[in-house]
Amino acid sequence: MTAPVISAQNLSLTFETNDGPVHALKDVTLAVEKGDFVSFIGPSGCGKTTFLRCMADLEQPTGGEITVNGVSPEEARRARAYGYVFQAAGLYPWRTIGGNIRLPLEIMGYGRSDQDARVQRVLDLVELAGFEKKFPWQLSGGMQQRASIARALAFDADILLMDEPFGALDEIVRDHLNEQLLQLWDKTNKTICFVTHSIPEAVYLSTKIVVMSPRPGRITDVIESPLPRQRPLDIRDTPEFIEIAHRVRDGLRAGHGDG
Ligand SMILES: Nc1ncnc2c1ncn2[C@@H]1O[C@H](COP(=O)(O)OP(=O)(O)OP(=O)(O)O)[C@@H](O)[C@H]1O
């Protein structure tokens, strides 16, 4: 067996605030394997974003251990092990779509022709070929979110950390992006950690669904999905899908009950 891509052992993070300590994460233990698509679902404040930020070295845990690709999050960050996609697309309005995707490559010192090739490749991957010279405001919200995914993919990181990337989009656009994201995951075999509030989104996308509950933020259930890798959208009407969705809902309810 290969080592997990992300391994958390009794991970805890307590924020000291003026109102006293906030236990954002408490004793979280989880292994994410290579090629997994893991969704984190739970009510507001259960620590989903904090967990993702620990993986990305944007927060420092106060207890336990976490490794990314077998090393510390800091070393993984320096090795550009992951791309991070935020809730809002976060594109610079004064740069074109191509310019936005190019920015991290410029910072990392890639040569100009390598930059060009990478920009074209990731624009193709997210089906935005031809939009390189447009500015963000000329694109719909869904297209902007795809551009921000392209930016996270541009330097070929094996891990994609996505914090509610489609939360602000309407349902039809979200369905379409979910489908595209699954195809992209299938093509590239990346490991994806994905935060969401939506049960159907979590069940549709994931190989593993991590249910969390707040106060203190912890994992209450980990569901290994029996669904096949290839998933047309209408898989959501099948009994298998509905059964998993029920289990997630039950887990969320139980978490609320003792919160
Ligand atoms: N920098 C901080 N300082 C103090 N408390 C914080 C900080 N960041 C997060 N928290 C608290 O930690 C808890 C977990 O927050 P987190 O953002 O990880 O939750 P979440 O599950 O991602 O929520 P949401 O679904 O609303 O995004 C919350 O109670 C939050 O208020």
The ligand as a MOL file (V3000), in Angstrom:
LIG
                    3D

  0  0  0     0  0            999 V3000
M  V30 BEGIN CTAB
M  V30 COUNTS 31 33 0 0 0
M  V30 BEGIN ATOM
M  V30 1 N -8.9700 33.1390 12.6590 0
M  V30 2 C -9.9360 32.7260 13.4890 0
M  V30 3 N -10.0310 33.2050 14.7340 0
M  V30 4 C -10.9890 32.7890 15.5990 0
M  V30 5 N -11.9200 31.8670 15.2820 0
M  V30 6 C -11.8900 31.3630 14.0530 0
M  V30 7 C -10.9010 31.7500 13.0760 0
M  V30 8 N -11.1280 31.0700 11.9300 0
M  V30 9 C -12.1910 30.2770 12.1770 0
M  V30 10 N -12.6470 30.4410 13.4220 0
M  V30 11 C -13.7700 29.7270 14.0710 0
M  V30 12 O -13.5110 28.3370 13.9540 0
M  V30 13 C -14.7040 27.6160 13.6900 0
M  V30 14 C -14.5610 26.8340 12.3970 0
M  V30 15 O -14.5320 27.7300 11.3040 0
M  V30 16 P -14.4740 27.2380 9.7840 0
M  V30 17 O -14.4440 28.4660 8.9330 0
M  V30 18 O -13.3800 26.2640 9.6180 0
M  V30 19 O -15.8710 26.4940 9.6410 0
M  V30 20 P -16.5820 25.9690 8.3240 0
M  V30 21 O -17.1000 24.6290 8.6490 0
M  V30 22 O -15.6790 26.0930 7.1530 0
M  V30 23 O -17.7760 27.0150 8.2020 0
M  V30 24 P -18.5530 27.5450 6.8930 0
M  V30 25 O -19.3160 26.3750 6.3850 0
M  V30 26 O -19.4440 28.6220 7.4550 0
M  V30 27 O -17.5270 28.0660 5.9400 0
M  V30 28 C -15.8320 28.6540 13.6650 0
M  V30 29 O -16.4350 28.6820 14.9320 0
M  V30 30 C -15.1020 29.9460 13.3780 0
M  V30 31 O -15.7930 31.0360 13.9120 0
M  V30 END ATOM
M  V30 BEGIN BOND
M  V30 1 1 1 2
M  V30 2 1 2 3
M  V30 3 2 2 7
M  V30 4 2 3 4
M  V30 5 1 4 5
M  V30 6 2 5 6
M  V30 7 1 6 7
M  V30 8 1 6 10
M  V30 9 1 7 8
M  V30 10 2 8 9
M  V30 11 1 9 10
M  V30 12 1 10 11
M  V30 13 1 11 12
M  V30 14 1 11 30
M  V30 15 1 12 13
M  V30 16 1 13 14
M  V30 17 1 13 28
M  V30 18 1 14 15
M  V30 19 1 15 16
M  V30 20 2 16 17
M  V30 21 1 16 18
M  V30 22 1 16 19
M  V30 23 1 19 20
M  V30 24 2 20 21
M  V30 25 1 20 22
M  V30 26 1 20 23
M  V30 27 1 23 24
M  V30 28 2 24 25
M  V30 29 1 24 26
M  V30 30 1 24 27
M  V30 31 1 28 29
M  V30 32 1 28 30
M  V30 33 1 30 31
M  V30 END BOND
M  V30 END CTAB
M  END
